[in-house]
Amino acid sequence: MNADLHCHSTVSDGQLTPAAVAQLAKAGGVTLWALTDHDVLGGQREAREAAEALGMRYLSGVEISVTWASRTVHIVGLHVDPECAALVDGLARTRDGRAARAEAMGERLGELGIPDAYAGALQYVSNPDLISRTHFARFLVASGRAQNTQDAFSRWLGDGKPGYVAHRWAKLADAVAWIKAAGGEAIIAHPGRYAYTQLEFDTLFGEFIDLGGKAIEVVTGSHTPDQYVEYAAVARRFGFEASRGSDFHAPGPDAIEPGTLPPLPSDLKPVWERWL
């Protein structure tokens, strides 16, 4: 099973439409696919119709922004009902404040000698209510202030960096509850991206389990190969099921495209087995 269960489209901060991402996934050999846009479900119908027309199995998905221990964590929900009122309403509340935060980030970057950053980021946004750090990263790359989006986050936009502005996202308990109310399963996305101590990680994983969470991403485009090994070990230690996804946002020389990652370690239980 070539599963890619973490991708983004123009509905949030990706550069391709849901249908175009589906075509790229098919070209990469994906057989089970999910579109998981940030805090929004608007691309689900297009994604499902495109996937099924191409002969891929499809899981509805979303990636929810959560604040935990003063940092941002992303929780992927898979096999969710896109019409579930609890999930739809919760995501709407989570999106509130994105625009104000983006304006504050633009002001912060202006103070750092980067004028018109907010207007520059808006050039890459299809829906201003969903403006994100990724859109600012694309502006920084285009204006020659960063080599690529990863460099933009490392230098300017990551947690604690000069251009970062904190925002209070959903609570972990709420995000997991919304996903479960929608009939889905919650997965901690790309845990290797979070700058927590070992004690904090253990606490996060323990709380997630207590809330009903059962899986983490192990093989993801946001992990290094060494982190595949590290988080496979975490999955074994905590009894997590494992997920796999490119975290694809845009084509380019540094992009991890859907379907191109190595398989999960054979001793881990794939999260998708429950739906096959």
N, C-alpha and C positions, 0 to 999 in steps of 0.2 A: 504494500500500500504506500504510494507516494503521496503523503498527506502534507498539505501546506495550509495551516490553520491560523495564520496571522498575516494579513495583508491590508493595505490601505488604498483608498481611491480619492478622487477629487471631492467626494462628499465630505471628507475631513481634511487631511493634510497630504494626501497623495497627489501625483501628477497625472494619473491616467483615470479614465472613467471606470466604473465597476465592470462594464462589459470588456473594456480593453485589458484590464487586469486578468479577467477570466481567460481571455485569449492567450495572454502571456503564460498563465499557469498551464493551460493545455499544451502550449508549445514546449514547456519545460517538463512535460510528462506527469503532471499532477493528476491524480485520480480522485482525490477527496480534497475539497477546497472550502475555505471560509473567508469571507470578507469581514474584517473586524475594525471598522472605522472608529475613530475616537469619539466616544460619548454621543453617538448618533446612529440611527438605524435606517436612514433615508435611502441607502443604496441597496438594501437587501433584496427587493423585488427584482431589480435589474441584474444583480449579481446571480441570483438563483436561476432566473430565466436564461441568462447567458451560459452559466455552467451546465445546466441540463441540456441546452441546445448543442453544446460541445461534447456531451457524453461524460461529464464529470459528475460525481456525487457532490452534493452541497450541504454545508451546515451553516445555518444563520449564526452570525457572530457580532460581537461588539467588544471594544476595549474601553474600560471605565477608568477614569482618573481618580485616584484615591490619595488622601493625605494620611500618612502613618508615621508617627514619630518625627513629625515636622518635615518629612520628605515626601516626594511624589512616588507612588507605586502604581503600576498599571495592572488591572485585573481583566483578563479576557473571559468573556462569557460565550460559550459555544452551545449550539442546539437550542437557542432561545426562541421564544415566540415573539416576533417583532411587533405584534399587536398587543402584547401584555401591558395593561395600564400601569402596573406598578413599575415596570422597567421604563416605559416611555416617560412617565412623569418624573421618575428619579433622574433620568438622563437630562431632562429639560432643566431640572434644578441644578444639576452638575454643570451644565453649560453656562448658566447665569454667571456673569462676572468675567467671562473670557475677554470681552471687548475692553472693559475697564482695565484689566490687567495688561492687555496688549498696549493700550495707550500709555500706561505707566512704564512699560518696558521701552517704548519709543522715547519717552522723556529721559529715562535712565541712559539709554544709548546716546542720546543727544548730548547729555552732560559729559559723556566719555569721548566726545568728538566725532560722533557718527550721526550727522543730521538726517532728518526725514526718514528714519528707520521705520516708523509706523506706516507711513504712506508707501514706503518701499515694500514692506511685508504684505500690504493689502493687494499689491499687484498679483500675488500668488494665491489669493483666497477666493474661492467660489462663493462662500457664505461667511460674511463678516462675523457672525455669531460664533464661528468655529475657528477663528484665528488662533494660531498656536506658535510656540517657539520654533517649530520647523519652518514656518513661513518667514520668520525673521532670519533663520539660518540661511534660507535660500537668497534673501536679500543681501546678507553679508558675503556670501559666495559671489553673487553677481556683481557686487560693488568692489570686489577685490580685497575684502577684509578678512577672508577666510578661504582656505584651500578647498574645503568641502564641508558638508553639513556637520560631520563629526568634529572637524576642527572648530567650526563655529560654536558648537556646544562646549568643547573643551576650553576655549578661550573666553567666550562671552556669555553663553546662555545656560549652561548647566547649573545645577543647584549650587548656590554659593558663589557663582562667577559674577564678574562686574555688572553684566547686563541682566542678571536674574531678578525677577520680582516674584515673591512668594504668593501663592493663592491657596485658599482652603478648598480642597476638592471634597468628594464624597467620603464618608467614613467607610472603612473596610467592611464593617458589619452590614452597612446599608447596601454596598455594591454586591456582596455575596447574596444577601436576601433578595435583591431585585432579580438577580440571575436565576436563583432557585425558584422564585415566584413565576418566572417565565419558562420554567421547565428545563432550564439549562444547567450546565456545569461550570463552576468558576475555576480559573487557572491563573496562577501568578505568572505574569509575563516577564520574560528575560530577567530573572533575579540577579544575574551577574552585573546588571547596570546600577544596582543600588548600593550606595556607599554606607552600609551598615556594619557595625561590629559583629563578631560572631554571636555574642549574647543577644544583640538586637535581632539578627537573623533567626536565631532559635526561637525568640519570643514571637516574631512575625509568623513563622511557620506554625508554631503551636497555636496561636490565636486563629490563624486561618483554618486549621484542622478543627478546632472547637466550633467554628462557625459553619462547618460543613464543607469546607474546601478540600479537594481531593487530588489536585494535580498542579504541576509546575511545568513551565517550558524548559526543556533541556537542550535540544538542538534548535537554535534560532540564529537568524542573521545578526542579532545583537549580541551574540556570544562569540568569544574566540574558541578555537579548537580545544584549548586547555580548559575552558569553562564548560564545554560539553562533558568532559570527564568529571569536573568538579561537581556539576549539578546533577549528573547521573548518580554520583555518590550521595548527594543530598536526597534525591528521590528514594534511593534504597534505604537510607537511614530513617526517613520519616514515613516510608510506605506510600509515597506519592505515585500516582500514575504520571506518565510523561507526555508532553505535547511537543510538536515540531512545527515551526513556521518561519518563513523568511523575514517577516517584519518589513516586507517590501513597501516602499513609498514611491520610488521613481527610478526610471532606467538611467543608466550611466556607467562609467568605467568601474566605479567602486560598488555598484549595486549587487546585492545578493538577490537573484531573481527567483521567483517561485519554482519549487521543484528541484533546485540544484544542491540543496544541503545533503549531507550524509544521513543515513538512516539512524533511528534511535538504537541504542545498545539493545541487543536481542533479549536481555534478561529483564528489561523494564516493560511494564504493561502500558501500551498506548492508550491515551484517554479516549480515542475514537472507537475502540473495540465495543464499547457499550452501545454504539449506534449502528453497527454493521449487522 
